[in-house]
Each structure stands twice: as C-alpha cells, then as structure tokens.
Amino acid sequence: MDPLVALRVGAIVVCVLLGLFFTFVSMTGVIRLPDVYARAHTASQADTLGAGFTLAAVALTVGWAGSGFKSVLLLFFIFVTNPTAAHAIARAAFEDGNVPWTEGDERR
C-alpha cells in the first residue's frame, strides 16, 4: 500500500473515531445534565466537534470533488450555527424565567 494512501486512510479513521467520541459525549451530556443551560453547553460544543470531525472524514474520503467541497461548506455552516442556536436557546430559557441549577438543588 502506498504510504500516502495509508496516511489518508489513517486520518479518515481517526476523524471518524473522534467524531463518534464527541457525539457520544454530547449525547451523554444532554441526557445526564440537570438543566437547559448545561445541556445547551454540551450540545453546542461537543456536538459541533463530533459533526466537524465526521464531516472532515467525509471530505477526506470523497476528495475535492463536488461532494467533498459541499461537506467542507457544511462543516463551516455547522461551526457557525450550532453555537449560535445554543446561545439563542439558553437566552430564551433565561428570559422565560428558568433558573440555572445549583448545588443542592432538588430539580435533578
């Protein structure tokens, strides 16, 4: 096997594994964390990284053909919109009167 091809396949595998890891962390955080603020935090950061690494693996797999370019554009779109959407959700929750969870709070 050509060393360049082996390096590309290795990078694809690493990107997919990192994408799966961060997506799993995000899913676990959304299920386990106590309030909307903590859930929005984990969803905006870990989910963005999970989708980013997965889309990077897609771009590496298909190359710079039309689909690879579209996946890179989608990657930038997700990097901009995920944190913005999480901020909007947290701000709406705050304006609605949701109080952040604190230590000793029984709303767990």
C-alpha positions as CSV (number, residue, x, y, z in Angstrom):
1,M,0.0,0.0,0.0
2,D,1.2,3.5,-0.9
3,P,2.3,5.4,2.2
4,L,0.2,8.4,1.2
5,V,-2.9,6.3,0.9
6,A,-2.2,4.6,4.3
7,L,-1.8,8.1,5.8
8,R,-5.1,9.2,4.3
9,V,-7.0,6.1,5.5
10,G,-5.5,6.6,9.0
11,A,-6.6,10.2,9.0
12,I,-10.1,9.1,8.0
13,V,-10.3,6.5,10.7
14,V,-9.0,9.0,13.3
15,C,-11.6,11.6,12.3
16,V,-14.4,9.1,12.4
17,L,-13.4,7.8,15.8
18,L,-13.1,11.4,17.2
19,G,-16.4,12.3,15.6
20,L,-18.1,9.3,17.3
21,F,-16.4,10.1,20.6
22,F,-17.6,13.7,20.7
23,T,-21.1,12.8,19.5
24,F,-21.3,10.2,22.3
25,V,-20.1,12.7,24.9
26,S,-22.7,15.2,23.6
27,M,-25.5,12.6,23.8
28,T,-24.5,11.6,27.3
29,G,-24.3,15.2,28.4
30,V,-27.8,16.0,27.0
31,I,-29.3,13.0,28.8
32,R,-27.4,13.4,32.1
33,L,-27.0,17.1,32.8
34,P,-29.6,18.8,35.0
35,D,-30.8,21.9,33.3
36,V,-31.2,23.6,29.9
37,Y,-28.1,25.7,30.3
38,A,-25.7,22.8,30.9
39,R,-27.4,20.8,28.1
40,A,-27.1,23.7,25.7
41,H,-23.4,24.0,26.6
42,T,-22.6,20.3,25.9
43,A,-24.8,20.3,22.8
44,S,-23.1,23.3,21.3
45,Q,-19.5,22.3,21.9
46,A,-19.3,18.5,21.8
47,D,-21.9,18.1,19.1
48,T,-20.2,20.7,16.9
49,L,-16.9,18.9,17.3
50,G,-18.5,15.5,16.6
51,A,-20.1,16.7,13.4
52,G,-17.0,18.6,12.4
53,F,-14.7,15.5,12.7
54,T,-17.2,13.4,10.9
55,L,-17.6,15.8,8.1
56,A,-13.8,16.1,7.9
57,A,-13.7,12.4,7.4
58,V,-16.3,12.6,4.6
59,A,-14.3,15.3,2.9
60,L,-11.1,13.2,3.2
61,T,-12.9,10.2,1.8
62,V,-14.5,11.7,-1.3
63,G,-11.7,14.2,-2.1
64,W,-12.2,17.6,-3.6
65,A,-15.0,16.5,-5.9
66,G,-18.4,18.2,-5.6
67,S,-19.4,16.3,-2.5
68,G,-16.1,17.0,-0.7
69,F,-16.5,20.7,-1.3
70,K,-20.1,20.6,-0.1
71,S,-19.1,18.7,3.1
72,V,-16.5,21.4,3.9
73,L,-19.1,24.1,3.3
74,L,-21.5,22.2,5.6
75,L,-18.7,21.9,8.2
76,F,-18.3,25.7,8.3
77,F,-22.1,26.2,8.4
78,I,-22.3,23.9,11.4
79,F,-19.4,25.7,13.2
80,V,-21.3,28.9,12.9
81,T,-24.9,27.8,13.5
82,N,-24.6,25.3,16.4
83,P,-23.2,27.7,19.0
84,T,-25.5,30.4,17.8
85,A,-28.5,28.2,18.2
86,A,-27.4,27.0,21.7
87,H,-26.9,30.6,22.7
88,A,-30.4,31.5,21.5
89,I,-32.0,28.6,23.3
90,A,-30.2,29.5,26.6
91,R,-31.1,33.1,26.2
92,A,-34.8,32.2,25.6
93,A,-34.7,30.0,28.7
94,F,-33.3,32.8,30.8
95,E,-35.8,35.3,29.5
96,D,-38.6,32.8,30.2
97,G,-37.5,32.7,33.9
98,N,-35.7,29.3,34.1
99,V,-33.3,29.4,37.0
100,P,-29.9,27.7,36.5
101,W,-29.3,24.5,38.5
102,T,-27.1,24.9,41.6
103,E,-25.5,22.5,44.0
104,G,-28.1,21.1,46.4
105,D,-31.0,21.9,44.1
106,E,-33.6,19.1,44.1
107,R,-34.6,19.5,40.4
108,R,-32.2,16.8,39.3
